[in-house]
Amino acid sequence: AQKITQTQPGMFVQEKEAVTLDCTYDTSDPSYGLFWYKQPSSGEMIFLIYQGSYDQQNATEGRYSLNFQKARKSANLVISASQLGDSAMYFCAMRGYGGATNKLIFGTGTLLAVQP
Amino acid sequence: EAGVVQSPRYKIIEKKQPVAFWCNPISGHNTLYWYRQNLGQGPELLIRYENEEAVDDSQLPKDRFSAERLKGVDSTLKIQPAELGDSAVYLCASSFGNTIYFGEGSWLTVV
């Protein structure tokens, strides 16, 4: 069975500081993808970054980077130089590419608050 | 390029009434998803379409929920009759390849 675990219900960070949001996963699929989404209070689920299980390098998208440690089954999101607009709910998600498991499952989310 | 479009954005209905949500995916995306997100939780898949075919509807409560995707483009999710526990955000998403993009969601309140 697939599972995503986010152990931090909430996080505080000072503006301009970096923050790491934790995510661990469990899957039996040999091939899978890991995603991070941002959900502000408006409700829209905004795609941030993607990491494939066979990608050799950690994914980066602007201020977002994904610290992928396959052996530990972790896919932490690092946000550099936090901004006030980064305050939102962040979800880690996984998609297995094994036929029946080809769907996106989510963790319970981490609420990030950026303080001025 | 337009994103995933959903309507209505907000809906308040009395229990036992019907409700329908509409989704227009990103052009060219053959995979469409409906997710339900309860307050304080992550989204959970209700149904996944590959073109017109529903390939995963195992989580859809079929006694009251129905969905269709005619012509493999737009999709409609219906609840009839609605119950108090159906209050949630209903998210539509589409994909072509690895990345899955979501719409803004339809917020349903059943009173």
Boltz contact constraints between the chains, C-beta under 6 A:
constraints:
  - contact:
      token1: [A, 33]
      token2: [B, 98]
      max_distance: 6.0
  - contact:
      token1: [A, 43]
      token2: [B, 89]
      max_distance: 6.0
  - contact:
      token1: [A, 43]
      token2: [B, 105]
      max_distance: 6.0
  - contact:
      token1: [A, 44]
      token2: [B, 104]
      max_distance: 6.0
  - contact:
      token1: [A, 45]
      token2: [B, 102]
      max_distance: 6.0
  - contact:
      token1: [A, 47]
      token2: [B, 101]
      max_distance: 6.0
  - contact:
      token1: [A, 50]
      token2: [B, 98]
      max_distance: 6.0
  - contact:
      token1: [A, 50]
      token2: [B, 99]
      max_distance: 6.0
  - contact:
      token1: [A, 91]
      token2: [B, 42]
      max_distance: 6.0
  - contact:
      token1: [A, 103]
      token2: [B, 45]
      max_distance: 6.0
  - contact:
      token1: [A, 103]
      token2: [B, 48]
      max_distance: 6.0
  - contact:
      token1: [A, 104]
      token2: [B, 100]
      max_distance: 6.0
  - contact:
      token1: [A, 106]
      token2: [B, 42]
      max_distance: 6.0
  - contact:
      token1: [A, 106]
      token2: [B, 43]
      max_distance: 6.0
  - contact:
      token1: [A, 107]
      token2: [B, 42]
      max_distance: 6.0
  - contact:
      token1: [A, 108]
      token2: [B, 42]
      max_distance: 6.0
  - contact:
      token1: [A, 109]
      token2: [B, 42]
      max_distance: 6.0
